[in-house]
Every structure is written in C-alpha cells, then in structure tokens.
Amino acid sequence: MSSIYQQLLTTAPTDLPPIKAIHICHEENNPSAKFGVIELEGGTIGLTYVKLGNAFEQLQNESLYSDYIGKAVTDLAQLSVLQQDWQQVLGAGALNAISQYVLKQRGFNYHNAEDSLELLDIQPGERVGMVGYFAPLIAQLREQQTPLTVIELRAELVQAKGNFEVTTDPSKLAQCDKVLITGTSVINNTLEGLLTHCHKAQEIALVGPSVGLLPEVLFEHGITRIGGRAIVNSELFLERWKSGEKWKESVTRYSLRNSDYK
C-alpha cells in the first residue's frame, strides 16, 4: 500500500460518519463531469477527479459503488490502492473526505489561495518542472522565458525547443529547481514515484481540487506547498455541482506552506 494512503488511514479517527452518497455526473459535457463527490453524513464532502483513464465511463455503472453507501468511508478508501481507474478515483475521494472531516473537527482555518506560480517563488534562471500539461501556466512561463520541463503521459505532446521541453521521462525532474505537480498524481498512485526525482527541487507544489488530504501527511513526504479547494457550504455546492454551475462561494481555494503549517 502507498505509504501516503497507509498514513492517512492510520491517522483516521474511529468515529467517522458513514457515506451518505456518491455523486457521479452522467452527462459528459456537463462541467461537473470532471469531478466526483463523496458525501458523508453531516455534510462533509471529498472531491475526486473522475476523468482519469476510463474512470468516467466505468462509473456510469452505479452498481460498482452503490453498496458502499451507508457503509464506513474507510472501506471505500481502501480502493485507492487497487488497479482499476474507478477504484483509484473513488478511493482517493474517500481519503479526501476523511481528511476534510478531520480538518473540520480541528477547526482548521484555510489560508487564502496564492497563484500556483506564486507558490513556487520562482527566481530568475531557475528551471521549473511541471507534471501535467497546464496550458495557461506553460504560456505564462514561456512568455517570461523561464526554463521549463513538462512531464506528460501523451507522447504526441513531446517536444524540445530552446529552454522548453515536454517529455514522458519523469527523471528529468531531477534537473528542476522548482516543481509543480497536479493532484491527479495522488489519485493514480504516481506521486511518491515522482517525488524520488525531485531531490534538487527547493519547492514542490501539489495543486488541484483533489489534493484536500491532511497537509501534515503530504508535507512529511516532501511536498512544500499545497494549493487546493475545500467545500464550505455543502448544500449550496451540491446544488451548483448538479446543475453544472460554477462552485463560487460554496468552496474556498486555499494554499499552505509547510513552514507556516501548524
């Protein structure tokens, strides 16, 4: 089992509320189709990214997960280390929900979000590594002439031009001074492998709605910056999610630095 997942499950309290519902969008063109929702009794919500591999198509079959409703959320979390895409997606969402519940119980105050690139505090001449093709951020970094290495699964995007490179080889992260990693690496169990290549990096930021895990666990594994989202009004969020509207004030975007986290 991934040590991150093992640590999260070990940390989880024994009195967690059961799963109230698992929300999966069935309309592929709906903006909400990208994210699945694990809702616990009492209103805590965990998010997960559904457009991973074949997960969206697999999860159209509700019989895969309907038996988990009313059961312990830790049962669903155990799926996170299995092989099928839908299992990893729902397992990660359950771990997200567990983490959000624990943070609520602590009375945790989320810090206002910083821009993803501000999180990295990029200095002139530093090479940035990026896991996942974030087109707007790539455009911004290239305009600033920042040396950039992008790690991508899609071979058709591979290219090299001047100080800009797109590669499928994660070992190239060893050349980078700052690294930005997408939250989907948590879902597909690639995060820990990626971190082994980041020994040169002074800052490693993990960003995305699916990174709402206990910050101390991520920091202990080498992440130095977190950028995520938390649901602050579950009723309003579910209304907006179901209608495909923007989440707006139902969520808060937050960022954390390991040096400031208490």
Secondary structure, 3 states (H helix, E strand, C coil): CCHHHHHHHHHCCCCCCCEEEEECCCCCCCHHHHEEEEEECCCCEEEEECCCCCHHHHCCCHHHCHHHCCCCHHHHHHHHHCCCHHHHHHHHHHHHHHHHHHHHHHCCCCCECCCHHHHHCCCCCCCEEEECCCHHHHHHHHHCCCCEEEECCCHHHCEEECCEEEECCHHHHHHCCEEEEECHHHHCCCHHHHHCCCCCCCEEEEECHHHCCCHHHHHHCCCCEEEEEEECCHHHHHHHHHHCCCCHHHEEEEEEECCCCC
